Amino acid sequence: MKALLTGTAVSILALTGAAQAASHSTSACLITKTDTNPFFVKMKEGATAKAEELGIELKTFAGRVDGDHETQVQAIETCILDGASGILITASDTSSIVSAVSQARDAGILVIALDTPLDPIDAADMTFATDNYQAGLLIGQWARATLGDDAESAKIATLDLNVSQPTVDVLRNQGFLDGFGIDLNDPNVIGDEDDPRIVGSDVTDGNEEGGRRAMENLLAQDPDINVVHTINEPAAAGAYEALKAIGREGDVLIVSVDGGCPGVQNVADGVIGATSQQYPLRMAALGIEAIAQFAKDGSVPEATEGKEFFDTGVALVTDAPVDGVESISVEEGTDLCWG
C-alpha cells in the first residue's frame, strides 16, 4: 500500500504545482448525488478543508436522493450565475447532465467530474476518480479465487445503482463480472450477459433499504444465490439483512466497493467478504486544488498516464487474501477508511 500512496503523492505534486497561491476571490461549487451517503459526506469534508486552506469560497449542493438529476442541473445553473471558477460534480445522470455542463464550460468554468465519469467522459474538463472498472475487477477476481472450482457453478446476483446505469454503476458491474470470468457482451451495458451463472440484477439506489429490497426480489427468482456483487457497502448491508432473514447470511459471498469505515468493519465482521476501497477526501481535495490552479493561470489538470482520467487510487480490503490478487488487511483498510 505504501507504494500506491507514494505514487499518488507524486501525481498530486505534478498536478497541483503552485495551487497554494489561489486568490481569495476564487469560488468553487461542489455538487454531489446526495448529502447523506458517507462517501459524499467525506467528499464534502475534503473539499471544504482544502477550500479553507486555499482561501476559496466554496458552495455545496446535493440531490435529494441518488438519481435526482433535476436538482443537480439547478445547482449548475446557480454556479454559472454566481460566476464560479470551477465546479466539482458527481453526476446522477451522466449523459443528461452534459448539456448543463457544456453551458458551464462555455461560461469559462472548469468542470471536473468526481468519482463518476460523464458520458462521454470528455464532456468534463477532467475526471478525478477511482478506477471503478479496476475496483470491480479486484472483487470479481477475489470472489472467483475464493470459490475455487465452485465458481463454475456459482449463482450470481448483482445489486446495482439505478435504471439509468450511470458510468460508475456500469464500470463496477462489468469489472466484477470480468474478474469473475463472465464473458461480457456490450461492456457499456448492465444485464446483457448470457452466462447461466447470472441469476439477475436489480437496483438499490445505493442505500441499505434498496439493497434489502433488491436482494429479496432476486432471492424470489432463485433462493440458491451464493454470490452477490453490490454497487456499494450500504447496499451490501441491506443484502445481508435480507439473507439473514432467511437464515442464509453464512453461506453467501458478498463483495462490494467503497471502503468506508462501516463497510470495512463489515468486512471484519464477515458481512462482506471483500471490498474495494476508494478515497473520496483525496478526490475532492485534488479537485479544489485544480480549480485554484485554473483560476491562477488557466491550466487544466492532466489525466494519469495511459488513462482518460486522473486515478485517485483503489485497494482491495480483506482478511482472507488469495494468491494472485493484491490486497490490504482490514487493519490497513481501517487506517485509510472514511465515514
Secondary structure, DSSP 8 states (H G I E B T S, - for coil): -HHHHHHHHHHHHHHHTTGGG--TT-EEEEEES-SSSHHHHHHHHHHHHHHHHHT-EEEEEE-SSTT-HHHHHHHHHHHHHHT-SEEEE--SSTTTTHHHHHHHHHTT-EEEEESS--SSGGGSSEEEE--HHHHHHHHHHHHHHHHGGGGGG--EEEEES-TT--HHHHHHHHHHHHHHT---S-TTSSS----TTEEEEEE-TTSHHHHHHHHHHHHHH-TT--EEEESSHHHHHHHHHHHHHTT-TTS-EEEEEE-BHHHHHHHHTTSSSEEEE--HHHHHHHHHHHHHHHHHH-------TTSSSEE---EEE-SS--TTS--B-HHHHHHH-B-
